[in-house]
């Protein structure tokens, strides 16, 4: 998100953004990250939420996400499908 403010990124998505730990005060946690791609016929916001909700069924302690790529499918001049690739970070259990 180089060159974009939180407000600029948050506007239009309705998401409460969470940034990777390197952009916040340092903690003593160790994080592991995974890359996920969510999809939706509704919106990119919905695709992100679906990916995180599905991952939270098997991955504990998810703390942040970062949008890596947004793409979609167009039919007859209209957006028919969204795909959003995100990186999620979670803390390792002690």
N, C-alpha and C positions, 0 to 999 in steps of 0.2 A: 504494500500500500504506500509505496514511496510517492511523495508529493500529494497525497490525499489525506484530508483530516478525518477524524472520527465522524464528525457531523456529515461530511460529504459522503462517506461510505454508508453511514447509518440511514441517511435520507433515502427514501424510496424503498427500503427493505423492511422497515419496522422491527428489525432485529436489535436486540441488546447485544452489542458486539463485545467479544472477549478477545483480548490480544495475547499473543504468545508471551511466555514469561520473560523473555529478553527485553520486552518493551515496558515491563513493570518493575517494581522493586524486587530485588533478588531474594529468593527464598532458598531454603536448604533442601528443596524437593529435587528428585531426579525425575525427569519427564521422558516418556517414550512417545513417538508420534507415528501415526498411521495416515495413509492417504485413502480417501473414500470418494466415490462419485454417487451423488443422489440424483434422482430424476423425478419429474413431475409434469403433468399436463397443465397445472395451475400457474406456477410461478417459480422463479429461482429461489425465493424465500422458502417456499414449500419443499423444494428439492433439498435445500440445506437442512431443514428441520427433519425431514424423513431420514436423511443419512445419519444424523446425530442420534435420533431416537432409535433407529435400528441398531446402530453400533452400541448404544448404551445397554442393550439387552445382553451383550456378551463382554463388553469392555467396561470395567469399573473406573471410577475416579476421573472421568473426562473433565478437563478444566478449561480448555480453550479450543478455538478453531480459527482457521485462516482460509479464506477463499483463494484458490489457486487459479481456477479457470471456470468460465461460464460459457456455455454454448447451447445451441438449440436447433430445432428442426422446424423448417418453414414449409407450409403447404398452402397453395392458393393465396400467397401474400400475407398469411397470418401465422403467428407463432403457434405451433401445435404441441411442442414438447421442449422442456428445459432440462439440461444436464449441468450440474455444478460439481466440480472437483474441489474438495476441501482437504486440508490437513487438520487432524485433531491431535491434541496433546493430552496425555493423562499421566497421573503420578503413579509411580511403581509402589506396590505395597511393601511395607517394611518387614 
